[in-house]
Amino acid sequence: MALFPAAAFDWMPAVATLAVIGIVYGALVSMVQRDIKKLVAYSSVSHLGFVMLGLFAFNIQGIEGGSSR
C-alpha cells in the first residue's frame, strides 16, 4: 500500500470482497473443527480477513487497527 497507493486504491473493492469471503469461510470452517490446532488456524484466517478489511478501508482507524504498531 505504501509503495503503490493508487493501485491499492484501485484494487480496494476486490480486496475487500476477498477479505469478507475469508472472514465468512474461516468462521464456517472453524465451527466444524474438532481438532483445536485446526480451529485456531481457521480462526486466524478469519481474523486476517478483518485486518485486511481494516487496512483497505483507507481511514485512520482501519490502518491503525490493522497495523502492528
N, C-alpha and C positions, 0 to 999 in steps of 0.2 A: 504494500500500500504506500509506503514511503517512497519507493523507487519509481513506481508508475501510478500516480494518483488519478490521472484521467482514465486510464484503463481500468483501475479498480472501481471507479465510479460508474463506468460503462457496464461492467460485469456485475454490479450490485444486485439487480433482480435475480440473476441466475444463481449467484452465491447464496442469496437469502432463501431462495426456493430450496436449494440443496441443503441448507442448514436446517430448515423446517422438516424436510424429509428425514434428515439424520436424527433429529430430535424424536420424531414420532417412531421411526424404525428402532432406534436404540431403546426407547421406552417399552415398545411392544415386545421386542425380543428379550429384554431383561426380565419382563414379567413372568416368562415361562421357564426361566433357567432354574435348575436345581443345584447346580454347582456354583459355589459362592465366587470363585475366581471368574467364571464367565459372567455372572451377574455384575460384578464390579467392572469388568471390561466393557460390557454393553452399556452400562450406565455412564461410563466415562465417554463413550462415543456420543451419547445423548448430551452430556454436559458440554462437549466441544462444539456441538451444534449451537448451543446458547452463546458460547464465546464468539463464534463466527457471526452469528446474528447481531450481537452487540457491536462487534468491530465494524461490520458493514452497514450499520445504521448511520455512520458518519456524523455522530454528535459526541459531545464531550463525555457524557455519562456512559455511552456504549464503549468508547475507546478506553476510558479509564477502568471500566469494569472488566473489559476483555483483555487488557494488557497485564503483564506480570509485574509491573512496578508497584 
